[in-house]
Amino acid sequence: MKRVKITVSILLALWMLGFCVLPSGATPGAAESEQAPGRGMAQQATKGAKRWITADHSKHEALKQPFASGPEVTKACLSCHSEAAAQIHKTIHWTWVDSASPNDKPMGKGALTVNNYCVSIHGNEPRCTSCHIGYGWKDKSFDFTDASKVDCLVCHEQTGTYKKHPAGAGNPAKEPVVFPGDGQKYLPPEWNQVAQSVGRPTRENCGVCHFYGGGGDMVKHGDLDSSMTKPNKALDVHMGIDGKNFDCTRCHTTAAHQVAGRIYSTPAATERKTLAQDDLTPRITCESCHTATPHKPGVKANDHTDKVACQTCHIPEFARALPTKMRWDWSTAGQKKDGKPYKEKGPLGTPVYDTQKGNFVWEKNVKPQYYWYNGSIDAVSLKDPIDPTQPVALNWPVGRPDDPNARIAPFKVHTGKQPYDTVNKTMLVPHLFGPPGSDAYWAKYDWKVALESGQKKAGLAFSGQFDFVETSYVFPTTHMVAPKEKSVSCNECHTKEDGRLAAIQGVYLPGRDGNRIIEFMGWAAVLGSFAGVVLHALGRAVSRRRKEG
Amino acid sequence: MNANETCKMVNIYLYTRYERFWHWLQSAMILILLATGFETNGVYTLLGFKNAFDVHNFVGITWLIAFAFFVFWVFTTGEWRQYIPTTKKMLLVVRYYMYGIFRGEPHPVPKRRDAKHNPLQRLVYLSLAAFLLPLQMLSGLLYWSYNSWGAWGLGWMSLKVVAAVHLAGGFAILSFLIVHIYMITTGHSLSAHTRAMVCGWEEVEEREAVEEWEIKSRVKTPA
């Protein structure tokens, strides 16, 4: 009888315990086999994308005629695609100016933007504009309204043989020539072959410029370099050739040649909509395909999406395949060995010193820095006053913790040391690139001359007095999304010890934040209680011994 | 041993099966919650933040639901009367623990089936069951449901404040626990109280009668 009673009570206890845990447990075993809804949504949204065209450009007579230059090809393109150049002329790919920026302070490479790489294109056009989708932007006289100057091929050709000369102002080489900067031979294109190959832009097309920004591979973004031409899934789940194998335009959706993406202070998207809410929404945000609650129901990460960008957890490090430049110190440029300019390579196989450019720091597998970010990046212009007594942020993510559109997002922060005007308190444009004998820094290695020339070409004042100032420049980290197993774990932020988000303000972060007063009083109470009972126990022991004795 | 030698000891059935089950279940949950809670707060690392957090939430919600059964039990059995606070003999009890206990004096308010809490216990357990624990559950539930605040019209609340209240509650419970565990040893033998909470039976000194004010009365005494 007693055994029955005990059995019954144990069963009762177990039943109650089971009942108690049911609602929060919600059969974890069953959910494990299903995948997260956000993945399912994205797979549905992107599967079976077979694109087709009704034109074979190799059969078009217009592309069979002999061509001697890019503009001739463009005219042939426009003979059918009559509106293409007009569309291109409105894009930032063409203007290099943010059309949303104020008229008195236009921002963009073609305007007053300043970075801490080669600083500015002014005076350096022929070199910089080798990445312009046009032909012949060699100085301020370039005609931005000329339709024939649009370079259709750089984005659309599919042979992989079309190369603009690195210092040709956007033109390919007219005859075989070696560029001293990289020692490579540049050949004139096989115009007909190239023109007849055209198709939708691939990673190779975009990568020609965007993987090589800042003058070379791996220099600028940290999440975009030549390793992204054919990445594996471990490097980028979306673009990995063993993964989803996306082209850039899969997310950077395009309408009338306007490619979705952030343009300086204009966010890539202002509305967080999914394809289910609007099937024509640009796929530029993670949420477009993955929704705002992509994880399995009950997973805490779903509760983070109001404050934390997807990229923050899903891109644990950038530059995971190749190193990226993290610092550029112009102030040490100009040193020579035996009277000659020289280069020195560091442990990562990348240059750490170059007479032309100064010192570099490269890093691989870099943890991003984190800022509140609403999709907009603000910047100092070449006309803005700066405070040289502290490091100058040349640009910075915009966003406040109380902004519902802001998230904590990852960034590459590139630091530098570069010239500024000590009298006018503005950043300065050096004229870097030019033929021997010109005022360019790489010709005479004379900063004052180069700065005077650069400022003049930019139409800006120069007092003649300059020095070097610490600067920083941010790039949002959004590519190189890692497989989910590699995402950032909770304790990398929820920790008191130097977590990833140690510097993030405006949000209470459990595990990082506490309450000093309550902690002090709390431990005092706990220790007080402990001391109290110890004393009391001692008192009892002593009094008992006395009594027994 | 410290009992009055002239007193006769009797065994009384003090804690019913559910009561004991509830006590030990709740103590297990509180211990787990304290351990994982302080880890989540960043005091130390044992399970790792994610595991500590998951366990804390799971056990916290479990506690909340199980507590509803306790509330049901305490009201349907009339046991709530054991928690009615009183000031009678309060000072005697305080004096006992501060002085009498060292002299081997008998407890001024020994346990009885109908009066298992002395005036000090009544006050402490009432504060605990009616105030501190529910406050901890409420602040924990709010903390847990932080993302729904906006939808519930609670957008004005501050996570920092809720977290601070929850943390303060945790410290208060930990302090209580230390004193409580020590007080277990103050029975007529070191293990008498523990034994009672395991088996239900406790040996207490026999007294002629429980004083009237102590008895949990089902009949309201006319004013």
Chai-1 contact restraints between the chains, C-beta under 6 A:
chainA,res_idxA,chainB,res_idxB,connection_type,confidence,min_distance_angstrom,max_distance_angstrom,comment,restraint_id
A,S9,B,R17,contact,1.0,0.0,6.0,A-B,restraint_1
A,A13,B,F21,contact,1.0,0.0,6.0,A-B,restraint_2
A,C20,B,T62,contact,1.0,0.0,6.0,A-B,restraint_3
A,C20,B,I65,contact,1.0,0.0,6.0,A-B,restraint_4
A,C20,B,A66,contact,1.0,0.0,6.0,A-B,restraint_5
A,V21,B,T62,contact,1.0,0.0,6.0,A-B,restraint_6
A,S24,B,F58,contact,1.0,0.0,6.0,A-B,restraint_7
A,S24,B,I61,contact,1.0,0.0,6.0,A-B,restraint_8
A,D303,B,N147,contact,1.0,0.0,6.0,A-B,restraint_9
A,C490,B,F49,contact,1.0,0.0,6.0,A-B,restraint_10
A,C490,B,K50,contact,1.0,0.0,6.0,A-B,restraint_11
A,N491,B,G48,contact,1.0,0.0,6.0,A-B,restraint_12
A,N491,B,F49,contact,1.0,0.0,6.0,A-B,restraint_13
A,H494,B,F49,contact,1.0,0.0,6.0,A-B,restraint_14
A,K496,B,G42,contact,1.0,0.0,6.0,A-B,restraint_15
A,Y508,B,L159,contact,1.0,0.0,6.0,A-B,restraint_16
A,Y508,B,K160,contact,1.0,0.0,6.0,A-B,restraint_17
A,Y508,B,A163,contact,1.0,0.0,6.0,A-B,restraint_18
A,P510,B,T40,contact,1.0,0.0,6.0,A-B,restraint_19
A,G511,B,T40,contact,1.0,0.0,6.0,A-B,restraint_20
A,G511,B,G42,contact,1.0,0.0,6.0,A-B,restraint_21
A,G511,B,F49,contact,1.0,0.0,6.0,A-B,restraint_22
A,N515,B,A164,contact,1.0,0.0,6.0,A-B,restraint_23
A,I518,B,A164,contact,1.0,0.0,6.0,A-B,restraint_24
A,I518,B,L167,contact,1.0,0.0,6.0,A-B,restraint_25
A,I518,B,A168,contact,1.0,0.0,6.0,A-B,restraint_26
A,G522,B,F171,contact,1.0,0.0,6.0,A-B,restraint_27
A,A525,B,F171,contact,1.0,0.0,6.0,A-B,restraint_28
A,A525,B,S175,contact,1.0,0.0,6.0,A-B,restraint_29
A,V526,B,L174,contact,1.0,0.0,6.0,A-B,restraint_30
A,V526,B,S175,contact,1.0,0.0,6.0,A-B,restraint_31
A,S529,B,S175,contact,1.0,0.0,6.0,A-B,restraint_32
A,S529,B,I178,contact,1.0,0.0,6.0,A-B,restraint_33
A,S529,B,V179,contact,1.0,0.0,6.0,A-B,restraint_34
A,F530,B,I178,contact,1.0,0.0,6.0,A-B,restraint_35
A,V533,B,V179,contact,1.0,0.0,6.0,A-B,restraint_36
A,V533,B,Y182,contact,1.0,0.0,6.0,A-B,restraint_37
A,G539,B,F102,contact,1.0,0.0,6.0,A-B,restraint_38
A,S543,B,F102,contact,1.0,0.0,6.0,A-B,restraint_39
